[in-house]
Amino acid sequence: MLPKSRVLIAEDEPLTALDIAATGRETGGEVLGPAASLSEAFELLTEDRIDGAILDCNLLDGEITPVAEALLDRDIPVVLHTGSEMPLKLRGHCKEPSLFRKPTDSFVLARRLAQCILEEQNRHCVTMPPPQVGDQR
C-alpha cells in the first residue's frame, strides 16, 4: 500500500501510535516518528522527503494545525485521525485533509493515505503528447 513512501506519524496515545507505525511498516512504508508532540513533529519536518502524514489533531503540547498546514503547503497529503473535530483553520483549506474518527483501523488510515499519495503523484506527472505520424522518437 505504501511501498517506499516516507510517512510522518504524529500521535500522542502510545498504543495507537505503535499500531499506526507498525501498519505503515507492514505496508512497505518508511515511518518517521511517531511524534507525540508538536516539537517532535516539527523536528521531523526537516526530513529531506516526506510523502504523506497520519496526524492526530491533538498532541501533548497542542493542536496539530501548524504541522498540518506546513505539510499541506508543501503539497504533502495529510490524513487526520482524531477523537475531536477538524481544527477550524483546516476546514475549507484548499487541500483539506481526510478526517477519520477514533477509533479507525490503522489499515484504513494507511489505505486512504496511499490513495492520497498516489493522487498527488499523478497530479505532478507530466504526460508526453502522443507521437505524430512520421515522428522519429
Contacts in CASP RR format, 6 or more apart in sequence:
PFRMAT RR
TARGET T0000
AUTHOR 0000-0000-0000
METHOD contacts of the structure
MODEL  1
MLPKSRVLIAEDEPLTALDIAATGRETGGEVLGPAASLSEAFELLTEDRI
DGAILDCNLLDGEITPVAEALLDRDIPVVLHTGSEMPLKLRGHCKEPSLF
RKPTDSFVLARRLAQCILEEQNRHCVTMPPPQVGDQR
1 24 0 8 1.000
1 27 0 8 1.000
1 28 0 8 1.000
1 107 0 8 1.000
1 110 0 8 1.000
1 111 0 8 1.000
1 114 0 8 1.000
2 24 0 8 1.000
2 27 0 8 1.000
2 28 0 8 1.000
2 29 0 8 1.000
2 110 0 8 1.000
2 113 0 8 1.000
2 114 0 8 1.000
2 117 0 8 1.000
3 27 0 8 1.000
3 28 0 8 1.000
3 29 0 8 1.000
4 28 0 8 1.000
4 29 0 8 1.000
4 30 0 8 1.000
5 28 0 8 1.000
5 29 0 8 1.000
5 30 0 8 1.000
5 51 0 8 1.000
5 52 0 8 1.000
5 113 0 8 1.000
5 114 0 8 1.000
5 117 0 8 1.000
6 29 0 8 1.000
6 30 0 8 1.000
6 32 0 8 1.000
6 47 0 8 1.000
6 49 0 8 1.000
6 50 0 8 1.000
6 51 0 8 1.000
6 52 0 8 1.000
7 24 0 8 1.000
7 29 0 8 1.000
7 30 0 8 1.000
7 31 0 8 1.000
7 32 0 8 1.000
7 50 0 8 1.000
7 51 0 8 1.000
7 52 0 8 1.000
7 53 0 8 1.000
7 54 0 8 1.000
7 113 0 8 1.000
8 32 0 8 1.000
8 33 0 8 1.000
8 35 0 8 1.000
8 41 0 8 1.000
8 44 0 8 1.000
8 45 0 8 1.000
8 47 0 8 1.000
8 50 0 8 1.000
8 52 0 8 1.000
8 53 0 8 1.000
8 54 0 8 1.000
8 55 0 8 1.000
8 71 0 8 1.000
9 17 0 8 1.000
9 20 0 8 1.000
9 21 0 8 1.000
9 24 0 8 1.000
9 31 0 8 1.000
9 32 0 8 1.000
9 33 0 8 1.000
9 34 0 8 1.000
9 35 0 8 1.000
9 53 0 8 1.000
9 54 0 8 1.000
9 55 0 8 1.000
10 33 0 8 1.000
10 34 0 8 1.000
10 35 0 8 1.000
10 36 0 8 1.000
10 40 0 8 1.000
10 41 0 8 1.000
10 53 0 8 1.000
10 54 0 8 1.000
10 55 0 8 1.000
10 56 0 8 1.000
10 59 0 8 1.000
10 64 0 8 1.000
10 67 0 8 1.000
11 17 0 8 1.000
11 20 0 8 1.000
11 34 0 8 1.000
11 35 0 8 1.000
11 36 0 8 1.000
11 54 0 8 1.000
11 55 0 8 1.000
11 56 0 8 1.000
11 59 0 8 1.000
11 81 0 8 1.000
12 36 0 8 1.000
12 37 0 8 1.000
12 56 0 8 1.000
12 58 0 8 1.000
12 59 0 8 1.000
12 60 0 8 1.000
13 56 0 8 1.000
14 36 0 8 1.000
16 56 0 8 1.000
16 81 0 8 1.000
16 102 0 8 1.000
16 103 0 8 1.000
17 34 0 8 1.000
17 36 0 8 1.000
18 34 0 8 1.000
19 106 0 8 1.000
20 34 0 8 1.000
20 54 0 8 1.000
20 81 0 8 1.000
20 106 0 8 1.000
20 109 0 8 1.000
20 110 0 8 1.000
21 31 0 8 1.000
21 33 0 8 1.000
21 34 0 8 1.000
22 106 0 8 1.000
23 106 0 8 1.000
23 107 0 8 1.000
23 109 0 8 1.000
23 110 0 8 1.000
24 31 0 8 1.000
24 106 0 8 1.000
24 110 0 8 1.000
25 31 0 8 1.000
27 107 0 8 1.000
27 110 0 8 1.000
27 114 0 8 1.000
32 44 0 8 1.000
32 47 0 8 1.000
32 50 0 8 1.000
33 40 0 8 1.000
33 44 0 8 1.000
35 41 0 8 1.000
35 43 0 8 1.000
35 44 0 8 1.000
35 59 0 8 1.000
36 59 0 8 1.000
36 60 0 8 1.000
37 59 0 8 1.000
37 60 0 8 1.000
37 61 0 8 1.000
37 62 0 8 1.000
38 59 0 8 1.000
38 61 0 8 1.000
38 62 0 8 1.000
38 64 0 8 1.000
38 66 0 8 1.000
38 67 0 8 1.000
39 61 0 8 1.000
41 55 0 8 1.000
41 59 0 8 1.000
41 64 0 8 1.000
41 67 0 8 1.000
42 66 0 8 1.000
42 67 0 8 1.000
42 70 0 8 1.000
44 50 0 8 1.000
45 67 0 8 1.000
45 70 0 8 1.000
45 71 0 8 1.000
50 71 0 8 1.000
50 74 0 8 1.000
50 76 0 8 1.000
51 76 0 8 1.000
51 77 0 8 1.000
51 117 0 8 1.000
52 71 0 8 1.000
52 76 0 8 1.000
52 77 0 8 1.000
52 78 0 8 1.000
52 79 0 8 1.000
52 113 0 8 1.000
52 116 0 8 1.000
52 117 0 8 1.000
53 67 0 8 1.000
53 68 0 8 1.000
53 71 0 8 1.000
53 76 0 8 1.000
53 77 0 8 1.000
53 78 0 8 1.000
53 79 0 8 1.000
53 113 0 8 1.000
54 78 0 8 1.000
54 79 0 8 1.000
54 81 0 8 1.000
54 109 0 8 1.000
54 110 0 8 1.000
54 113 0 8 1.000
55 64 0 8 1.000
55 67 0 8 1.000
55 68 0 8 1.000
55 78 0 8 1.000
55 79 0 8 1.000
55 80 0 8 1.000
55 81 0 8 1.000
55 97 0 8 1.000
56 64 0 8 1.000
56 80 0 8 1.000
56 81 0 8 1.000
56 82 0 8 1.000
57 63 0 8 1.000
57 64 0 8 1.000
57 80 0 8 1.000
57 81 0 8 1.000
57 82 0 8 1.000
57 83 0 8 1.000
57 84 0 8 1.000
57 85 0 8 1.000
57 86 0 8 1.000
57 87 0 8 1.000
58 64 0 8 1.000
58 82 0 8 1.000
58 83 0 8 1.000
58 84 0 8 1.000
63 87 0 8 1.000
64 80 0 8 1.000
64 87 0 8 1.000
65 87 0 8 1.000
65 89 0 8 1.000
65 90 0 8 1.000
68 78 0 8 1.000
68 80 0 8 1.000
68 87 0 8 1.000
68 90 0 8 1.000
68 97 0 8 1.000
69 89 0 8 1.000
69 90 0 8 1.000
69 93 0 8 1.000
71 78 0 8 1.000
72 78 0 8 1.000
72 90 0 8 1.000
72 93 0 8 1.000
72 95 0 8 1.000
72 97 0 8 1.000
75 95 0 8 1.000
75 120 0 8 1.000
75 124 0 8 1.000
76 120 0 8 1.000
77 97 0 8 1.000
77 113 0 8 1.000
77 116 0 8 1.000
77 117 0 8 1.000
77 119 0 8 1.000
77 120 0 8 1.000
78 95 0 8 1.000
78 97 0 8 1.000
78 98 0 8 1.000
78 116 0 8 1.000
79 97 0 8 1.000
79 98 0 8 1.000
79 100 0 8 1.000
79 109 0 8 1.000
79 112 0 8 1.000
79 113 0 8 1.000
79 116 0 8 1.000
80 86 0 8 1.000
80 90 0 8 1.000
80 97 0 8 1.000
80 98 0 8 1.000
80 99 0 8 1.000
80 100 0 8 1.000
81 100 0 8 1.000
81 102 0 8 1.000
81 104 0 8 1.000
81 109 0 8 1.000
82 99 0 8 1.000
82 100 0 8 1.000
82 101 0 8 1.000
82 102 0 8 1.000
83 101 0 8 1.000
83 102 0 8 1.000
86 96 0 8 1.000
86 97 0 8 1.000
86 99 0 8 1.000
90 96 0 8 1.000
90 97 0 8 1.000
98 112 0 8 1.000
98 116 0 8 1.000
100 108 0 8 1.000
100 109 0 8 1.000
100 112 0 8 1.000
131 137 0 8 1.000
END
